[in-house]
């Protein structure tokens, strides 16, 4: 076993509640945590800057694999403990993303190939119930309104903290997940882990993520400017919706009906009135008096009705072991029309639907309400998890994650 020098900072000292946030010096140059470092290095050695005005993992290219980790504070009002966690994560993430072992890493060899690793941290609403933070809670940081299509399960529900780790290497991702969660287990408890993989096509065969804000509008639509909460400047919000996809009944449809449900061609993602993925849909076009794109199709219901109804889509897919045993009823959040009884799916597949935007109430909720009201795709999908987080501004070697909030 390799011996580690005594000069290395201990985890216990970083987690002490009395430790301030501003004095942590890592000794690395501050970068702009929004893009991959270009080099001739082999892919496994490629890195993404951790430090910067924004956290990485938001506008950087999607990693091949991602772990969404929801954690709850053991003592919700202990802001000193939270400060210690964020300080430790800053130190470890700054090292792991650059191919260096974390503090007291028992398997340092597993850290040498980060494969474009990113680490992103957010806070849930309950954190801001602490008296000192009550006035610093963003107005939008609250549970989404209930939607009639939801069949939410608490096991995929809101948590106090979000830790999102991405990497092109499943091994590097597993190692980083272990290091970052094990180190804080006395202060945070893992509620759920949502493991996802990235592909432009989802498991229904559709091309995902076609509608995105133009890159030049990220400062307006994605990143917070600090106008409402100065501490949040450079941060953003993230909505996570776990969507179960019912593969058995979807696969009963022929290709034509599938395309009508979505409103796009399956082969290249073009709208049914176009030839290329990014062609503007023509919702007025008819064939024999019938709309080419049905008004109840997914593309028709999801299209924005106002310019501000735009958000960054950054989703991952999941495919896990099928559930076994009898179906357990899930109580909806509000009275809804009863659904037809269903048999258990032979697969456990779906989408970790993730949106990033400055204000989810203004940008995301209106679109989701239209989808819930009548989207043909709802027959084959069921939302089973939902959570909202304030994504912290980026860190520097002198100011770790959360410094602008907890040191103010």
C-alpha positions as a Markdown table, in Angstrom:
| # | Residue | x | y | z |
|---|---|---|---|---|
| 1 | Unk | 0.0 | 0.0 | 0.0 |
| 2 | Unk | 1.4 | 3.4 | -0.9 |
| 3 | Unk | 2.2 | 5.6 | 2.0 |
| 4 | Unk | 0.8 | 9.2 | 2.0 |
| 5 | Unk | 2.7 | 12.2 | 3.4 |
| 6 | Unk | 1.6 | 13.8 | 6.6 |
| 7 | Unk | 1.3 | 17.1 | 4.9 |
| 8 | Unk | -1.8 | 16.1 | 3.0 |
| 9 | Unk | -4.9 | 17.8 | 4.4 |
| 10 | Unk | -7.1 | 15.4 | 6.4 |
| 11 | Unk | -10.8 | 14.9 | 5.7 |
| 12 | Unk | -11.7 | 15.5 | 9.3 |
| 13 | Unk | -10.1 | 18.9 | 9.3 |
| 14 | Unk | -12.0 | 19.9 | 6.2 |
| 15 | Unk | -15.3 | 18.8 | 7.6 |
| 16 | Unk | -15.1 | 20.7 | 10.9 |
| 17 | Unk | -18.1 | 23.0 | 11.1 |
| 18 | Unk | -16.1 | 26.0 | 12.3 |
| 19 | Unk | -14.0 | 26.1 | 9.2 |
| 20 | Unk | -14.7 | 29.1 | 7.0 |
| 21 | Unk | -15.0 | 28.8 | 3.3 |
| 22 | Unk | -12.9 | 31.5 | 1.9 |
| 23 | Unk | -9.4 | 30.4 | 2.9 |
| 24 | Unk | -8.9 | 27.2 | 1.0 |
| 25 | Unk | -5.9 | 27.4 | -1.2 |
| 26 | Unk | -5.5 | 24.6 | -3.7 |
| 27 | Unk | -2.6 | 26.1 | -5.7 |
| 28 | Unk | -4.1 | 25.5 | -9.1 |
| 29 | Unk | -4.8 | 28.2 | -11.6 |
| 30 | Unk | -8.4 | 29.3 | -11.9 |
| 31 | Unk | -9.9 | 28.2 | -15.2 |
| 32 | Unk | -13.2 | 28.8 | -17.0 |
| 33 | Unk | -15.2 | 25.7 | -16.1 |
| 34 | Unk | -17.3 | 25.6 | -19.3 |
| 35 | Unk | -15.3 | 23.6 | -21.8 |
| 36 | Unk | -13.0 | 20.7 | -22.3 |
| 37 | Unk | -9.2 | 21.3 | -22.3 |
| 38 | Unk | -8.0 | 20.7 | -25.8 |
| 39 | Unk | -4.9 | 18.6 | -26.1 |
| 40 | Unk | -3.3 | 15.8 | -27.9 |
| 41 | Unk | -3.7 | 13.5 | -24.9 |
| 42 | Unk | -5.3 | 10.2 | -25.2 |
| 43 | Unk | -9.1 | 10.4 | -24.5 |
| 44 | Unk | -8.8 | 8.8 | -21.1 |
| 45 | Unk | -6.4 | 11.6 | -20.0 |
| 46 | Unk | -8.5 | 14.5 | -21.3 |
| 47 | Unk | -9.8 | 16.8 | -18.7 |
| 48 | Unk | -12.3 | 19.6 | -18.2 |
| 49 | Unk | -11.5 | 22.6 | -16.1 |
| 50 | Unk | -13.1 | 22.5 | -12.6 |
| 51 | Unk | -12.5 | 26.1 | -11.6 |
| 52 | Unk | -14.3 | 28.9 | -13.2 |
| 53 | Unk | -17.2 | 31.4 | -13.0 |
| 54 | Unk | -19.6 | 28.6 | -13.8 |
| 55 | Unk | -19.5 | 25.0 | -12.7 |
| 56 | Unk | -18.7 | 22.5 | -15.4 |
| 57 | Unk | -21.2 | 19.9 | -16.4 |
| 58 | Unk | -23.8 | 22.4 | -17.6 |
| 59 | Unk | -22.8 | 23.6 | -21.0 |
| 60 | Unk | -19.8 | 21.3 | -21.5 |
| 61 | Unk | -20.4 | 18.4 | -23.9 |
| 62 | Unk | -22.4 | 15.5 | -22.3 |
| 63 | Unk | -20.3 | 12.7 | -20.9 |
| 64 | Unk | -20.9 | 9.1 | -21.9 |
| 65 | Unk | -21.9 | 8.2 | -18.4 |
| 66 | Unk | -23.4 | 10.2 | -15.4 |
| 67 | Unk | -24.4 | 9.6 | -11.8 |
| 68 | Unk | -27.0 | 11.8 | -10.4 |
| 69 | Unk | -26.7 | 11.5 | -6.6 |
| 70 | Unk | -29.3 | 12.9 | -4.3 |
| 71 | Unk | -28.3 | 13.4 | -0.6 |
| 72 | Unk | -30.0 | 14.7 | 2.5 |
| 73 | Unk | -28.2 | 16.5 | 5.4 |
| 74 | Unk | -28.0 | 14.5 | 8.6 |
| 75 | Unk | -28.5 | 17.8 | 10.5 |
| 76 | Unk | -30.4 | 20.1 | 8.1 |
| 77 | Unk | -29.7 | 23.3 | 10.1 |
| 78 | Unk | -26.0 | 22.7 | 10.5 |
| 79 | Unk | -24.6 | 25.1 | 8.0 |
| 80 | Unk | -21.1 | 24.5 | 9.3 |
| 81 | Unk | -21.3 | 20.9 | 8.3 |
| 82 | Unk | -22.6 | 21.9 | 4.8 |
| 83 | Unk | -19.6 | 24.4 | 4.5 |
| 84 | Unk | -17.2 | 21.6 | 5.4 |
| 85 | Unk | -18.8 | 19.2 | 2.8 |
| 86 | Unk | -18.6 | 21.8 | 0.0 |
| 87 | Unk | -15.0 | 22.6 | 0.9 |
| 88 | Unk | -14.0 | 19.0 | 0.8 |
| 89 | Unk | -15.8 | 18.4 | -2.4 |
| 90 | Unk | -14.1 | 21.4 | -4.0 |
| 91 | Unk | -10.7 | 20.0 | -3.0 |
| 92 | Unk | -11.4 | 16.4 | -4.1 |
| 93 | Unk | -13.3 | 17.4 | -7.3 |
| 94 | Unk | -10.5 | 19.8 | -8.3 |
| 95 | Unk | -8.1 | 16.9 | -8.1 |
| 96 | Unk | -10.2 | 14.0 | -9.5 |
| 97 | Unk | -11.3 | 16.0 | -12.6 |
| 98 | Unk | -7.6 | 16.6 | -13.4 |
| 99 | Unk | -6.5 | 13.0 | -13.1 |
| 100 | Unk | -5.2 | 13.3 | -9.5 |
| 101 | Unk | -6.1 | 11.2 | -6.6 |
| 102 | Unk | -8.5 | 12.6 | -4.0 |
| 103 | Unk | -7.5 | 13.3 | -0.5 |
| 104 | Unk | -6.7 | 10.0 | 1.3 |
| 105 | Unk | -7.7 | 8.1 | -1.9 |
| 106 | Unk | -7.3 | 4.4 | -1.2 |
| 107 | Unk | -7.2 | 3.6 | -4.9 |
| 108 | Unk | -5.1 | 6.4 | -6.5 |
| 109 | Unk | -4.5 | 4.4 | -9.7 |
| 110 | Unk | -8.2 | 4.7 | -10.5 |
| 111 | Unk | -8.0 | 8.5 | -10.7 |
| 112 | Unk | -5.4 | 8.8 | -13.4 |
| 113 | Unk | -7.8 | 8.6 | -16.3 |
| 114 | Unk | -10.6 | 11.2 | -15.7 |
| 115 | Unk | -11.9 | 11.0 | -19.2 |
| 116 | Unk | -13.5 | 14.5 | -19.3 |
| 117 | Unk | -14.9 | 14.2 | -15.8 |
| 118 | Unk | -17.1 | 16.9 | -14.5 |
| 119 | Unk | -18.5 | 17.5 | -11.0 |
| 120 | Unk | -21.6 | 19.7 | -10.5 |
| 121 | Unk | -23.2 | 20.5 | -7.1 |
| 122 | Unk | -26.6 | 22.0 | -6.3 |
| 123 | Unk | -28.8 | 22.7 | -3.2 |
| 124 | Unk | -32.4 | 21.9 | -2.6 |
| 125 | Unk | -35.1 | 24.0 | -1.0 |
| 126 | Unk | -34.8 | 22.6 | 2.6 |
| 127 | Unk | -31.2 | 24.0 | 2.9 |
| 128 | Unk | -32.7 | 27.5 | 2.8 |
| 129 | Unk | -35.0 | 26.8 | 5.8 |
| 130 | Unk | -32.0 | 27.6 | 8.0 |
| 131 | Unk | -32.8 | 31.1 | 9.5 |
| 132 | Unk | -29.6 | 32.6 | 8.1 |
| 133 | Unk | -30.4 | 31.5 | 4.6 |
| 134 | Unk | -34.1 | 32.1 | 4.4 |
| 135 | Unk | -33.8 | 35.5 | 2.7 |
| 136 | Unk | -31.3 | 34.0 | 0.2 |
| 137 | Unk | -33.6 | 31.4 | -1.2 |
| 138 | Unk | -34.3 | 32.0 | -4.9 |
| 139 | Unk | -38.0 | 32.6 | -5.4 |
| 140 | Unk | -38.2 | 29.7 | -7.9 |
| 141 | Unk | -36.5 | 27.1 | -5.6 |
| 142 | Unk | -39.6 | 25.1 | -4.6 |
| 143 | Unk | -41.3 | 21.9 | -5.7 |
| 144 | Unk | -42.8 | 22.0 | -9.2 |
| 145 | Unk | -46.6 | 22.3 | -9.2 |
| 146 | Unk | -48.4 | 18.9 | -9.4 |
| 147 | Unk | -49.0 | 17.6 | -12.9 |
| 148 | Unk | -51.9 | 15.2 | -13.7 |
| 149 | Unk | -49.6 | 12.7 | -15.4 |
| 150 | Unk | -47.2 | 12.4 | -12.4 |
| 151 | Unk | -47.0 | 9.2 | -10.5 |
| 152 | Unk | -44.2 | 10.4 | -8.3 |
| 153 | Unk | -42.3 | 8.0 | -6.0 |
| 154 | Unk | -40.6 | 9.4 | -2.9 |
| 155 | Unk | -37.5 | 7.3 | -3.5 |
| 156 | Unk | -36.8 | 9.6 | -6.5 |
| 157 | Unk | -37.9 | 12.8 | -4.9 |
| 158 | Unk | -36.4 | 16.0 | -3.7 |
| 159 | Unk | -33.2 | 16.0 | -1.7 |
| 160 | Unk | -31.1 | 18.6 | 0.1 |
| 161 | Unk | -28.1 | 18.3 | -2.1 |
| 162 | Unk | -27.4 | 17.2 | -5.6 |
| 163 | Unk | -24.0 | 15.8 | -6.7 |
| 164 | Unk | -23.8 | 15.2 | -10.4 |
| 165 | Unk | -20.7 | 13.4 | -11.8 |
| 166 | Unk | -20.1 | 12.8 | -15.5 |
| 167 | Unk | -17.2 | 10.9 | -17.2 |
| 168 | Unk | -16.6 | 9.1 | -20.5 |
| 169 | Unk | -15.2 | 6.3 | -18.4 |
| 170 | Unk | -17.6 | 4.2 | -16.3 |
| 171 | Unk | -14.6 | 3.1 | -14.1 |
| 172 | Unk | -13.5 | 6.7 | -13.4 |
| 173 | Unk | -17.1 | 7.6 | -12.7 |
| 174 | Unk | -17.6 | 4.8 | -10.2 |
| 175 | Unk | -14.3 | 5.7 | -8.4 |
| 176 | Unk | -15.2 | 9.4 | -8.2 |
| 177 | Unk | -18.7 | 8.6 | -6.9 |
| 178 | Unk | -17.2 | 6.4 | -4.1 |
| 179 | Unk | -14.6 | 9.0 | -3.1 |
| 180 | Unk | -17.0 | 12.0 | -3.0 |
| 181 | Unk | -19.9 | 10.2 | -1.2 |
| 182 | Unk | -17.9 | 8.1 | 1.3 |
| 183 | Unk | -15.9 | 11.1 | 2.5 |
| 184 | Unk | -19.1 | 12.9 | 3.7 |
| 185 | Unk | -21.2 | 10.0 | 5.0 |
| 186 | Unk | -21.2 | 11.5 | 8.6 |
| 187 | Unk | -22.8 | 14.7 | 7.3 |
| 188 | Unk | -24.9 | 13.6 | 4.3 |
| 189 | Unk | -26.9 | 10.5 | 3.6 |
| 190 | Unk | -27.5 | 9.2 | 0.0 |
| 191 | Unk | -31.2 | 9.0 | -0.8 |
| 192 | Unk | -30.9 | 7.9 | -4.4 |
| 193 | Unk | -28.4 | 7.4 | -7.2 |
| 194 | Unk | -29.7 | 7.7 | -10.8 |
| 195 | Unk | -27.2 | 6.2 | -13.2 |
| 196 | Unk | -27.5 | 7.3 | -16.8 |
| 197 | Unk | -25.8 | 7.0 | -20.2 |
| 198 | Unk | -25.8 | 9.5 | -23.0 |
| 199 | Unk | -27.0 | 9.2 | -26.6 |
| 200 | Unk | -28.7 | 11.6 | -29.0 |
| 201 | Unk | -31.3 | 8.9 | -29.4 |
| 202 | Unk | -33.5 | 7.8 | -26.6 |
| 203 | Unk | -34.7 | 4.3 | -26.0 |
| 204 | Unk | -37.8 | 4.9 | -28.1 |
| 205 | Unk | -35.5 | 5.5 | -31.0 |
| 206 | Unk | -36.2 | 9.2 | -31.2 |
| 207 | Unk | -33.5 | 11.9 | -31.5 |
| 208 | Unk | -33.5 | 13.9 | -28.3 |
| 209 | Unk | -32.5 | 17.5 | -27.4 |
| 210 | Unk | -33.2 | 19.1 | -30.8 |
| 211 | Unk | -34.7 | 22.3 | -29.3 |
| 212 | Unk | -31.9 | 24.1 | -27.4 |
| 213 | Unk | -31.3 | 27.8 | -26.7 |
| 214 | Unk | -28.7 | 29.4 | -29.0 |
| 215 | Unk | -25.3 | 29.4 | -27.4 |
| 216 | Unk | -25.1 | 33.2 | -27.5 |
| 217 | Unk | -28.2 | 33.4 | -25.3 |
| 218 | Unk | -26.9 | 31.3 | -22.4 |
| 219 | Unk | -26.2 | 34.4 | -20.3 |
| 220 | Unk | -29.8 | 35.4 | -20.7 |
| 221 | Unk | -31.6 | 32.0 | -20.5 |
| 222 | Unk | -29.3 | 29.7 | -18.5 |
| 223 | Unk | -26.9 | 31.6 | -16.2 |
| 224 | Unk | -28.2 | 33.6 | -13.3 |
| 225 | Unk | -27.1 | 37.3 | -13.3 |
| 226 | Unk | -27.5 | 37.8 | -9.5 |
| 227 | Unk | -30.2 | 40.4 | -9.9 |
| 228 | Unk | -32.5 | 38.6 | -7.4 |
| 229 | Unk | -29.9 | 36.8 | -5.3 |
| 230 | Unk | -26.4 | 38.3 | -5.7 |
| 231 | Unk | -24.8 | 35.2 | -4.3 |
| 232 | Unk | -26.2 | 33.1 | -7.2 |
| 233 | Unk | -24.5 | 35.1 | -10.0 |
| 234 | Unk | -22.9 | 32.5 | -12.3 |
| 235 | Unk | -25.1 | 29.7 | -11.0 |
| 236 | Unk | -28.4 | 28.4 | -12.4 |
| 237 | Unk | -31.3 | 26.0 | -11.7 |
| 238 | Unk | -31.7 | 22.4 | -12.6 |
| 239 | Unk | -34.9 | 20.4 | -12.9 |
| 240 | Unk | -34.6 | 16.6 | -12.8 |
| 241 | Unk | -37.6 | 14.5 | -13.9 |
| 242 | Unk | -37.3 | 10.7 | -13.9 |
| 243 | Unk | -39.5 | 9.4 | -16.8 |
| 244 | Unk | -40.4 | 5.8 | -17.0 |
| 245 | Unk | -40.7 | 4.6 | -20.6 |
| 246 | Unk | -43.1 | 1.8 | -21.3 |
| 247 | Unk | -41.2 | -0.1 | -23.9 |
| 248 | Unk | -43.6 | -3.1 | -24.2 |
| 249 | Unk | -46.6 | -1.0 | -25.4 |
| 250 | Unk | -44.5 | 1.4 | -27.4 |
| 251 | Unk | -43.1 | -1.5 | -29.5 |
| 252 | Unk | -46.6 | -2.5 | -30.4 |
| 253 | Unk | -46.9 | 0.6 | -32.6 |
| 254 | Unk | -45.8 | 0.6 | -36.2 |
| 255 | Unk | -43.4 | 3.2 | -37.4 |
| 256 | Unk | -46.0 | 5.6 | -38.8 |
| 257 | Unk | -48.0 | 6.0 | -35.6 |
| 258 | Unk | -44.7 | 6.4 | -33.6 |
| 259 | Unk | -43.8 | 9.3 | -35.9 |
| 260 | Unk | -47.2 | 10.9 | -35.5 |
| 261 | Unk | -47.0 | 10.7 | -31.7 |
| 262 | Unk | -43.7 | 12.6 | -31.7 |
| 263 | Unk | -44.3 | 14.8 | -34.8 |
| 264 | Unk | -40.9 | 13.9 | -36.2 |
| 265 | Unk | -39.3 | 11.4 | -38.6 |
| 266 | Unk | -37.5 | 8.7 | -36.6 |
| 267 | Unk | -34.6 | 8.3 | -39.1 |
| 268 | Unk | -33.2 | 11.8 | -38.8 |
| 269 | Unk | -35.4 | 13.7 | -36.3 |
| 270 | Unk | -36.8 | 16.1 | -39.0 |
| 271 | Unk | -40.3 | 17.4 | -38.3 |
| 272 | Unk | -42.9 | 15.7 | -40.4 |
| 273 | Unk | -43.1 | 18.8 | -42.6 |
| 274 | Unk | -39.4 | 19.0 | -43.2 |
| 275 | Unk | -36.3 | 17.1 | -44.3 |
| 276 | Unk | -33.7 | 18.0 | -41.7 |
| 277 | Unk | -33.6 | 17.8 | -37.9 |
| 278 | Unk | -33.5 | 21.6 | -37.4 |
| 279 | Unk | -36.1 | 22.6 | -40.0 |
| 280 | Unk | -38.8 | 24.8 | -38.6 |
| 281 | Unk | -42.0 | 22.7 | -38.2 |
| 282 | Unk | -45.1 | 23.9 | -40.2 |
| 283 | Unk | -48.0 | 23.3 | -37.9 |
| 284 | Unk | -50.4 | 24.7 | -40.5 |
| 285 | Unk | -49.6 | 22.2 | -43.2 |
| 286 | Unk | -52.3 | 19.7 | -44.0 |
| 287 | Unk | -52.7 | 16.6 | -46.1 |
| 288 | Unk | -56.2 | 15.8 | -47.2 |
| 289 | Unk | -57.5 | 18.3 | -44.7 |
| 290 | Unk | -55.7 | 16.6 | -41.8 |
| 291 | Unk | -52.8 | 18.3 | -40.1 |
| 292 | Unk | -49.5 | 16.7 | -41.1 |
| 293 | Unk | -48.2 | 17.3 | -37.5 |
| 294 | Unk | -51.0 | 16.4 | -35.1 |
| 295 | Unk | -51.9 | 19.2 | -32.6 |
| 296 | Unk | -51.5 | 16.7 | -29.8 |
| 297 | Unk | -48.1 | 15.4 | -30.9 |
| 298 | Unk | -45.1 | 15.9 | -28.6 |
| 299 | Unk | -43.4 | 18.4 | -30.8 |
| 300 | Unk | -46.6 | 20.5 | -31.0 |
| 301 | Unk | -47.2 | 20.6 | -27.3 |
| 302 | Unk | -43.6 | 21.2 | -26.4 |
| 303 | Unk | -43.0 | 24.1 | -28.8 |
| 304 | Unk | -42.6 | 27.4 | -27.0 |
| 305 | Unk | -45.4 | 30.0 | -27.0 |
| 306 | Unk | -43.2 | 32.8 | -25.8 |
| 307 | Unk | -39.6 | 33.6 | -26.3 |
| 308 | Unk | -38.7 | 33.1 | -22.7 |
| 309 | Unk | -40.0 | 29.5 | -22.7 |
| 310 | Unk | -36.6 | 28.1 | -23.6 |
| 311 | Unk | -34.3 | 25.9 | -21.5 |
| 312 | Unk | -31.2 | 23.8 | -21.9 |
| 313 | Unk | -32.1 | 20.1 | -22.2 |
| 314 | Unk | -29.3 | 17.8 | -20.9 |
| 315 | Unk | -30.8 | 14.4 | -20.3 |
| 316 | Unk | -29.4 | 10.9 | -19.8 |
| 317 | Unk | -31.0 | 7.5 | -20.3 |
| 318 | Unk | -31.4 | 4.6 | -17.9 |
| 319 | Unk | -31.9 | 0.9 | -18.4 |
| 320 | Unk | -32.0 | -1.2 | -15.2 |
| 321 | Unk | -33.2 | -4.5 | -14.0 |
| 322 | Unk | -36.9 | -4.9 | -14.3 |
| 323 | Unk | -38.9 | -4.7 | -11.1 |
| 324 | Unk | -40.4 | -7.8 | -9.7 |
| 325 | Unk | -43.4 | -8.6 | -7.6 |
| 326 | Unk | -46.9 | -7.1 | -7.7 |
| 327 | Unk | -47.4 | -3.5 | -8.7 |
| 328 | Unk | -47.8 | -1.1 | -5.8 |
| 329 | Unk | -50.2 | 1.8 | -6.2 |
| 330 | Unk | -48.8 | 5.3 | -6.2 |
| 331 | Unk | -51.0 | 8.0 | -4.9 |
| 332 | Unk | -51.0 | 11.1 | -7.2 |
| 333 | Unk | -50.4 | 14.5 | -5.8 |
| 334 | Unk | -53.9 | 15.7 | -6.8 |
| 335 | Unk | -57.1 | 13.9 | -7.9 |
| 336 | Unk | -56.8 | 12.7 | -11.4 |
| 337 | Unk | -58.8 | 10.5 | -13.8 |
| 338 | Unk | -58.1 | 6.9 | -13.1 |
| 339 | Unk | -55.7 | 5.2 | -15.4 |
| 340 | Unk | -56.3 | 1.9 | -17.1 |
| 341 | Unk | -54.7 | -1.0 | -15.2 |
| 342 | Unk | -51.3 | -1.9 | -16.6 |
| 343 | Unk | -49.1 | -5.0 | -16.3 |
| 344 | Unk | -45.6 | -4.7 | -15.1 |
| 345 | Unk | -43.1 | -3.8 | -17.9 |
| 346 | Unk | -40.6 | -6.4 | -18.9 |
| 347 | Unk | -38.0 | -3.7 | -18.9 |
| 348 | Unk | -37.1 | -0.8 | -16.5 |
| 349 | Unk | -36.0 | 1.9 | -18.9 |
| 350 | Unk | -36.5 | 5.6 | -19.2 |
| 351 | Unk | -35.1 | 9.1 | -19.2 |
| 352 | Unk | -33.4 | 11.2 | -16.6 |
| 353 | Unk | -34.9 | 14.3 | -18.1 |
| 354 | Unk | -32.8 | 17.3 | -17.1 |
| 355 | Unk | -33.4 | 20.9 | -17.8 |
| 356 | Unk | -31.2 | 23.9 | -16.9 |
| 357 | Unk | -32.5 | 27.4 | -17.0 |
| 358 | Unk | -32.3 | 30.7 | -15.0 |
| 359 | Unk | -35.9 | 30.4 | -13.7 |
| 360 | Unk | -37.8 | 27.1 | -14.0 |
| 361 | Unk | -41.1 | 28.6 | -13.0 |
| 362 | Unk | -41.0 | 31.1 | -15.8 |
| 363 | Unk | -39.2 | 29.0 | -18.5 |
| 364 | Unk | -40.0 | 25.3 | -17.8 |
| 365 | Unk | -43.3 | 25.0 | -16.0 |
| 366 | Unk | -45.5 | 26.5 | -18.8 |
| 367 | Unk | -44.1 | 24.0 | -21.3 |
| 368 | Unk | -44.5 | 21.1 | -18.8 |
| 369 | Unk | -48.1 | 22.1 | -18.1 |
| 370 | Unk | -49.0 | 21.9 | -21.8 |
| 371 | Unk | -47.4 | 18.5 | -22.0 |
| 372 | Unk | -49.3 | 17.3 | -19.0 |
| 373 | Unk | -52.6 | 18.5 | -20.4 |
| 374 | Unk | -52.4 | 16.6 | -23.6 |
| 375 | Unk | -49.3 | 15.1 | -25.1 |
| 376 | Unk | -49.8 | 11.9 | -27.1 |
| 377 | Unk | -46.5 | 10.6 | -25.7 |
| 378 | Unk | -48.0 | 10.5 | -22.2 |
| 379 | Unk | -49.6 | 7.2 | -23.1 |
| 380 | Unk | -46.1 | 5.6 | -23.1 |
| 381 | Unk | -44.3 | 7.6 | -20.5 |
| 382 | Unk | -44.8 | 8.2 | -16.7 |
| 383 | Unk | -43.0 | 10.7 | -14.6 |
| 384 | Unk | -41.9 | 8.9 | -11.4 |
| 385 | Unk | -39.4 | 11.4 | -9.9 |
| 386 | Unk | -39.1 | 15.1 | -9.7 |
| 387 | Unk | -36.7 | 17.6 | -8.0 |
| 388 | Unk | -35.4 | 21.1 | -8.3 |
| 389 | Unk | -32.0 | 22.5 | -7.3 |
| 390 | Unk | -30.1 | 25.7 | -7.2 |
| 391 | Unk | -26.8 | 25.0 | -9.0 |
| 392 | Unk | -24.0 | 26.9 | -7.2 |
| 393 | Unk | -21.7 | 29.3 | -9.0 |
| 394 | Unk | -18.3 | 28.0 | -9.9 |
| 395 | Unk | -15.4 | 27.8 | -7.5 |
| 396 | Unk | -11.8 | 29.2 | -7.4 |
| 397 | Unk | -8.8 | 28.0 | -5.5 |
| 398 | Unk | -9.5 | 30.7 | -2.9 |
| 399 | Unk | -13.3 | 30.4 | -2.8 |
| 400 | Unk | -14.7 | 26.9 | -2.9 |
| 401 | Unk | -18.2 | 25.9 | -3.8 |
| 402 | Unk | -20.9 | 27.7 | -1.8 |
| 403 | Unk | -18.6 | 30.5 | -0.7 |
| 404 | Unk | -20.8 | 33.3 | -2.1 |
| 405 | Unk | -23.8 | 31.8 | -0.2 |
| 406 | Unk | -22.3 | 30.7 | 3.1 |
| 407 | Unk | -19.6 | 33.3 | 3.6 |
| 408 | Unk | -21.8 | 36.3 | 2.8 |
